[in-house]
């Protein structure tokens, strides 16, 4: 708790001797609705009786900030501070001891109640900012925070104050207080002193507690509250007189301006003297506004009190606050016979004549020094425009104007409207009325109108007041901009997609008052007008435009009241974009299909028929994230069946219905697009549909590699295909659906016919070595030496597949032969000398028989155990079939995968080009042995099959050949040349002479030859055939052939002996 040393403050007494408190009528609680109504009325200057907030209770304070009677300062921040009353080491006496709190005034200037806590002493209240409507000029004025009103009020311990009023008079008291403290007066004494000085001049009222009354209702007597109100009203009129004297606007000069000047006057020195000793020199002392200089010809009369003579009207001096304040108060109150428009109490200046006389002639030296009293009436009448538009307002048609003059004297002034005839029948009274037809003024042309009112009092003081109007009898030009809508030119309907659309339009009106949008006959929105008044915009509330439609009218009103309305147009709401519905779209996965070959061989008719099987797939249900997989034969992806094909095309198909329930779909905007793995393969393309309802079409979309919706790569590109279908309505809204599938391209089926598996030795031998015949006979053979034995063996076919392509589409076949296998080899050979070059002869051998020569076997070699041929290699080869023989060879396709290392080769089976009735081309795939046998010896010959071994090596570099000796063909080679000598190979006995004769002789020829050989795979050999729709796509079908066991018997010795 704050302890105030030896402080006790007597409660000031009002003039009736009791403490000033609120009456019960002022302590009633205000309802919220009432407060809002009063707030609006206060800012609008409407006469009303605002009620104060709830009564303060113990320890609380509340009050009001008043600019004039009934005119509170709204939305002002009130700073409540405690004054230091004693000598304190921290704060000098009279300065602020502490900041207590801030509170904001309501719309009527009331604040509180707020807690005073346990503080007591003197509180200073300061306003910051706020706004009010001036009761005299009618202007609305807003203050900066630096513009303040001030007041000083006492507060007892745990007391309650509901009458802490802040007015311009309190501001002057606070200024007086500051001056007295600055001169060393104790704060408590200075507060009493300041209030006493101001009280004795301002109506002898207790300004610390008196609450100025409202003046909007009749009353009986001029009590303290009403006299305080009248003085505040007079202060307001004086401020407006000074404003007019400086030719300033209410924003430049107003109540706050004059109050600050008065406060500065008293805070600077002891008396009201304009801070220049009442000098009249231009620019000296305090002035309210910018005063016009006094004409140099002005002469001051030599007699009487002439302080106000030859002085600018807005220059402050002593009598501003004596005669000037009295005159302003008299004007504010008016007389009983001619009351002012501000005073509705039924009291007149006659009722406060004593107070006015005291104010005008107050001799108090502590406020005015020893200056004289002016008896001359220097105050001009005040002109009130009772019936008139605001200055600068636009007008039209017939206009009535009425003005009234009021004066500080009780005598009635006169007033005229210059150049116009007063219609009230008394041209010399204090009011004037005229009626004008603006349509005939200015020659009937719109333009400016200046009206001048001139008032004059009995002392000759005149006041001129002007009002400028703008004659405007021309209605505005306004139009609704159709760009906010889609306009159906056939029906005139304006369509919008917005539930609350923003409307725009053009305008031609310099002084527009309002532009309104009427929907169905009522105002739906008030438009915002551009700064140049050339355009307008308005946001309609949602729900005013419906799908069934409502008439829209634009109404423009100018400041003169001229109105233009546009012709009504029907506006309709289309709240939803178009609908894109994908209907069931069935397609078969051709991986489940069957291919049937319908052959009529005698007539050369070759047909491959496609039969779909399995359950169909619904593409309507196939969406991103769960795309179905579809296999499609490449030759069935065109819009027509190719040569040789029959059956169902089974196209990729999506059916969709595009509909709209409002404005309709824009022509040409139903479009589709296809992407593959994100890359566009069919750009947005308009699609046609079949009408099924007034605003609905069904679109059946079939996708081929040719035709209107051609996707060129459909037969060559796999991946995720995304179909996007969109439609745009006439309001520009887009609806879109997407469906997808994983596209797998299938190669056309090939008719593959394998050759018979080889199993027997005879057939194995013949098929292995005779490669040019597709149907060799038993016993046919080929060149064993060249194919198998020599250093660069040619190899030989071991199996065959025959192929026919029925359709006019190429098919790619990748042939893969299983990784190398091993083979067991055995062989026997001989080295012999054969008898050759037999020739007849007749040589006697004598009586004994001739020695008959026989073939000589020098060596017989055989494989010990079994030799293993590691990594037997194969190659795939393709030929054109020519009857039962091979035609031209077809090499692996350019750029295709062909690799000897992994024994994989890709060939292109050409598309069918022959028509029905013509033989169908046939092709042959051969599994071809390429031995690459391990070589041994210096001859580069194969020591595993060759007729040689370590015992009888072969050092002859000549290759092995197929050679014949006599009737026997063998595999091997001759060794050296025939013997030089002849030997007898046949004899006969000649009995006549009794001797043996050699009748045939021959030479020996040494040779080496295979007598037997076996070549057997240890594991089956697998050949895999995979068909592809293109060289780069993966296989879609495969067949595998297995040579389960193949033995090659290479024995070439016929039955009988070797030569």
KOLMAR-244055 format. One record per residue (C-alpha): x, z, y; residue in one letter. Coordinates in steps of 0.25 Angstrom, whole numbers, plus 5000, padded with zeros to 4 digits. Layout:
XZYa...
//
This chain:
500050005000x500449975014x500550105023x500350075038x501050185046x500050265054x499050145054x497650165058x496850055064x495450085071x494449985067x494049895079x492649915084x491749795087x490949795100x489849875094x490749985090x490749955075x491749895066x491549745065x491149705051x490449595044x488949595043x488249595030x487849455032x489349415033x489749485020x488849405010x489549334999x489549185001x489149094989x490048984985x489148874988x488848935002x490348945005x490548805001x489348755010x489848845022x491248785020x490848645021x489948685033x491048755040x492048635039x490948545043x490548625055x489148655050x488448775056x488348885046x488649025044x489749045034x489849175027x491149255025x491749295012x491449425004x491549545013x492949615012x493049745005x494049855006x495449795007x494949655009x494949565021x494249435025x493849355037x493749215043x494549115051x493649065062x493948945071x492648955079x491249015076x490848975062x492148885060x493048945050x494448895047x494348845033x495448845022x496448915030x497449005025x497349145030x498649225030x498449375031x499649455035x499949605039x500549635053x501649735053x501149845063x502349935064x503849925065x504349885051x505749855048x505349735041x504249675050x504149685065x502849745070x501749635072x502349545062x501849515048x502149625039x501649555026x500849435022x499649485015x498849365009x498349225012x496849185011x496149055013x494849035022x493648965016x492948855022x492348945033x493549015036x493349145028x494449215020x494449335011x494149435007x495549465003x496249595000x497049665011x497649745000x498149875006x498649825019x498149875032x498549845047x498449715054x498349585047x498649445053x497849325048x498349185050x497649055046x498448935041x497848805041x496348785039x495248695044x493948695052x493048605060x493048625075x491648665080x491948605093x492548465090x492048455076x493448415071x493948465058x495248535059x496348575049x497548665053x498948665047x499448805041x500248835054x498948835063x498448975062x497449065067x497749215067x497049355067x497449505067x496549605059x496649745056x496549795042x496349945037x496849995024x495849955014x494949905024x494049775024x494049665034x493049555033x493249515048x494649465049x494249345057x495349235062x494949155074x495649095086x495449225094x496149305083x497249205084x497449235099x497349385096x498549375086x499349295096x499049405106x499549505096x500849435093x501149435108x500849585109x501749615097x502849525103x502849615115x503049735107x501649785106x501349865093x500549775082x499349865081x499249875096x499549725098x498349695088x497449785096x497949725109x497849585105x496349605100x496049675113x496549575122x495849455115x494549535113x494349565128x494449415131x493749365118x492349425120x492849565119x492649555103x493349625092x494049495087x494649575075x493249595069x492249505076x491849395067x491349275075x489949235072x489349105067x488649035079x487748945070x486449035071x485649095082x485949245085x485449345095x486649405103x488149365106x488749475097x490249485095x490249385083x489549285092x490349305104x491649295095x491049165090x490749105104x492149135108x492749065096x491848955099x492248955114x493748955109x493348825100x492748755112x493948795121x494848735111x494048605111x494048595126x495548605126x495548505116x494748405124x495648445136x496848395128x496148275123x496448315109x495848305095x495348425088x496448405078x497448425089x496748535098x495848625091x495548775090x496848805083x497648735094x496948815105x497048945097x498548925095x498748895110x497949025114x498749105103x500049055108x499649085123x499449235119x500549245110x501549205120x501149285132x500149385136x499049305142x498249175140x499049085150x499348955142x500849015141x501148955154x500549055164x499348965166x500148855171x499448715172x500648635172x500548525161x501248555148x501448705151x500948815142x499948795131x499048675130x498048645119x498348505116x498948405125x498448415139x498248305148x499048325161x498248365173x498148255184x499148285195x498048265205x497348385200x497348495211x497048645209x496048705218x496648805228x495648915225x495048985213x495649005199x496248865196x496948895183x496248785176x496348685187x497248565185x497548615171x497448535158x496248575150x497048605137x498048685145x497948835141x497848945152x497249075154x495849025157x495848935145x495449065137x494549125148x493749015155x494048915144x493649005133x492449055140x492048905143x492248865128x491448985124x490248945133x490348805128x490348855114x489148945116x488348855125x487148905133x485848955128x485148835134x486248735129x486948795117x488148735111x488048665098x489048765092x488248885096x486948905088x486749055091x485749035102x486749115111x487249055124x488449075133x487449155142x487449255130x489049275131x489149255146x489849395148x490949355137x491149215143x491349275157x492349375151x493149265144x493149175156x493549285166x494349385157x495349445167x496149515155x497649505160x498149525146x497549395143x497549315156x498449385165x497949375180x497549225180x496249195188x494849165182x494449025183x492949005188x493048855188x492348785177x493448695171x492948675157x492348545154x490948535146x491048515131x490348395125x489648405112x489248275105x488048335099x487448205093x488548095090x489448045079x490848095078x491848025087x492347895081x491147885072x490547755069x489147735073x487947635071x486547605075x485947705085x486747825090x486347945097x487348035105x487148165111x488148255118x488048385125x488948455135x489248605135x489948685146x490548815148x489648835160x488248875158x487748755166x487448635159x488448515159x488048375159x488448265149x488248115148x488648005138x489347905147x488647775149x487447815141x486047855144x485748005141x484448005133x484148155133x483448135147x484348235154x485548165158x486148285165x486048385154x487148435144x486748325133x486648175132x486048085122x486147935120x485647845109x486547715106x486247595098x487647555093x487147415088x487047375103x488247435108x489547355110x488747235109x488247265096x489647265090x490247375082x491347455090x491747575097x490847665106x491347765116x490347875120x490747965132x490048105135x490348165148x489948305151x490048385165x489848525169x489448585182x490848615186x491148465184x492048475172x491848355163x492048325148x492048185142x491848165127x491948035120x491447985107x491947855101x491047785090x491147665082x489947575082x489747515069x488547445065x489147365054x488947405040x490247415031x490647305021x490847355007x490947294994x491247334979x492447274973x492047204960x493547224955x493147364950x492247294940x492047184931x490947094937x490047024928x489746904936x488546864928x487846994930x488547054942x488847184934x490047264938x490747324925x491647444926x492447514915x492547644923x491547754922x491847784936x492447664942x493247654955x492547554964x493247474975x492747384986x492947325000x492547385013x492447335027x492147455037x493147525046x492347655047x491847675033x491047805031x490847795016x490847695004x489947744993x489647684979x488247694975x487947684960x486447674956x486047714970x486847844972x488247864978x489247874966x490547874974x491047874988x492147774990x493547794996x493847695007x495147635010x495947665023x495647535028x494147535025x494347405017x494047455003x493447574996x493547634982x492647734974x492647804961x491347804954x491047934946x490947904931x489547874926x488947804938x489247674932x488647654918x488547554907x487147514911x487647494925x487347554939x487247484953x488347504962x488247494977x489347524988x488847585001x489747585013x489447665025x490247665038x490447775048x489347725056x488347725044x488247585041x488047565026x488347445017x487947435002x488447334992x487447264983x487247344971x488047294958x487847344944x489047414938x489147444924x490147524916x490847474904x491447604899x492147554886x493047434883x492747324874x492647354859x493547294849x493047324834x493847274822x492847244811x493247244796x494247144794x494547124780x495847054774x496447054761x497847094757x498446974750x499447054743x498247074734x497846934733x497946834721x498546694721x497946604710x498646474707x497646354705x498446244698x497946104694x499246054689x498845914684x498245894698x499345964706x498446064712x499046194716x498246304723x498646444726x497346524728x497346654736x496346764731x496246894739x496047024732x496047174734x495247244745x495247184759x495947264770x495147294783x496047254795x495047334804x495547464798x497047424799x497647484812x498947524817x499547634809x498847594796x498947444795x498647384782x499547284775x499147144772x499847044764x499546894768x499946774761x500746684771x500046554767x498746614769x498946654784x498546524789x497146484793x497046394782x497546384767x498846314765x499046204755x498946254741x498246384745x496746424742x495946554743x495746654754x496546654767x496146804769x496546794784x497046924792x495746954799x495247054810x493747054815x493447124828x492247134837x492447144852x491347204860x491047264874x489847344878x489947314893x490647214901x491147134890x492447074884x493246984894x493346844888x494646814881x495046954880x494746984866x496146954860x497046984849x498547004847x499447014834x500747084834x501747104822x502547224822x502347234837x502647084840x501547004845x501246884836x499946844842x499746874857x498446914863x497446804859x496046794863x495046784851x493646734850x492546804844x491146784840x490046854848x489246954840x488547024852x488447004867x489747074870x490447074856x491246974848x491846974834x493246924832x493746874819x495246864819x495946794808x497446784809x498246664803x499646604806x498846494813x497646464821x497046534833x497646674830x498946624824x499946724820x501146634817x501946734809x500746794801x501446724788x502846764791x502846894799x502547034792x502247164799x501247244806x500247154812x499447214823x498147144828x497647184842x496247144847x495847174861x494747144870x494547164885x493247184892x492947134906x493347264912x494747244907x494747354896x495447324883x495047364869x495947334858x496047354843x497247334833x497347314819x498547294810x499047254797x500447244790x500647104787x501347064774x501546914772x501446864758x502046734752x501146634745x501246654730x502246574722x501946524708x503146564701x503346524687x504546584680x505346514669x505346564655x506246684653x507546644645x507746724633x508346644622x509746594621x509446454620x508446454632x509346544640x510546454639x509746324642x509046384654x510246454659x511146334660x510246214662x509846234676x509246104681x508046104671x506846194673x506446174658x507746164650x507746134635x508446214625x509846174623x510046124637x511246184644x512046164656x513546174660x513946314656x515346304661x514846264675x513746364676x514346484669x515846484666x516646424677x517146494689x515946454698x514846454688x513546374693x512546474687x511246434680x509846464681x509246564671x507846574676x506746494684x505446514692x504646394695x503846404709x502746334715x502246354730x500746324730x500446344745x500946274758x501846394762x503246414759x503546534751x504946614751x505446664738x506546764737x507246764723x507946894719x508746894707x509047034701x510447094705x511547044695x511547074681x512547074670x512646984658x513346994644x514246884640x514846834627x515546714623x516346644612x517346534614x518346454606x519646384609x519746264600x520346134598x519346024595x519645884589x519345774600x519645634602x519345594587x519845454584x519945364571x521245354565x521845314552x523145394549x523645424535x523845564531x524445524518x523945564504x523545704509x522345724518x522545724533x522545854540x521145854547x521145924561x520046034564x519546094577x520446214580x519846344585x520946414592x520146534598x518746594597x518446694608x517346784609x516846894619x517147034614x515947114616x515147064629x515647024642x514747064654x514546974666x514347064678x513347034689x512746904684x512246834697x511046744700x510446654711x509046604713x508946454715x507746374719x507446224715x506346124716x505846094702x505845954698x505145944685x505846024675x507146014683x507646074696x507645994709x508246024722x508746164725x508046244736x509046344743x508646484748x507846464761x508746464774x508846604780x508246664768x508846784760x509746724749x510846814744x511646794732x512146934732x510746994730x510246874722x509146854732x508646714737x507446664745x506946524744x505746454751x504746394742x504246274751x502746274755x501946174747x501746044753x501145964742x499645944742x498745964730x498945854720x500445854721x501345924712x501746064718x503246084720x503946184711x505146264713x506146334704x506846474706x508046484697x508746614693x510146564693x511346624686x512646624695x513646694685x514846714694x515546764681x516746844682x517946754681x519246774673x520546714670x521246624679x520346504677x519146574685x518346554672x517346654667x518046734656x516646794651x516046664647x517246564647x517846524634x519146604636x519646744634x521046814635x521446764621x521146624625x521146614640x520846494648x521846454658x521346324661x520646314675x519746204671x518246244671x517446254659x516546144656x515546094646x516346004637x516045934624x516945904612x516245814602x514745854601x514945994606x514846034621x515546164624x515846254636x517346274639x518546184641x519546094634x520946154633x522046054636x522145914632x521845864618x522945874608x523945754608x523945734593x522845684585x522345754572x521645704561x520145744560x519745644549x520345584536x520045484525x520745454511x521145314508x521145304493x521745164493x523045214499x522845364495x523045424509x522245504519x522045444532x521545524545x520445434551x520145524563x521045594573x520745684585x521445774595x521345924597x520645974610x520746124613x519546184620x518846314623x517346334622x516246434622x515646454609x514546554613x514146634626x513046734629x512646784643x511546894643x511046974655x511047114653x509747144662x508547054665x508746964677x507646974687x507246864697x506246904708x505446804717x504846854730x504046774738x504046784754x503146724764x504346694773x505846704771x505846834779x504646904774x504747004762x504246954749x502746954746x502746924731x503746924720x504046884705x505146924696x505746854684x506646924674x507546854665x507446964655x508646924646x509446794646x510446754636x511346634639x511946574626x513046484631x513446434617x513746284617x514246264603x513246184595x513046214580x514346174573x515746194576x516546184588x517346064590x
//
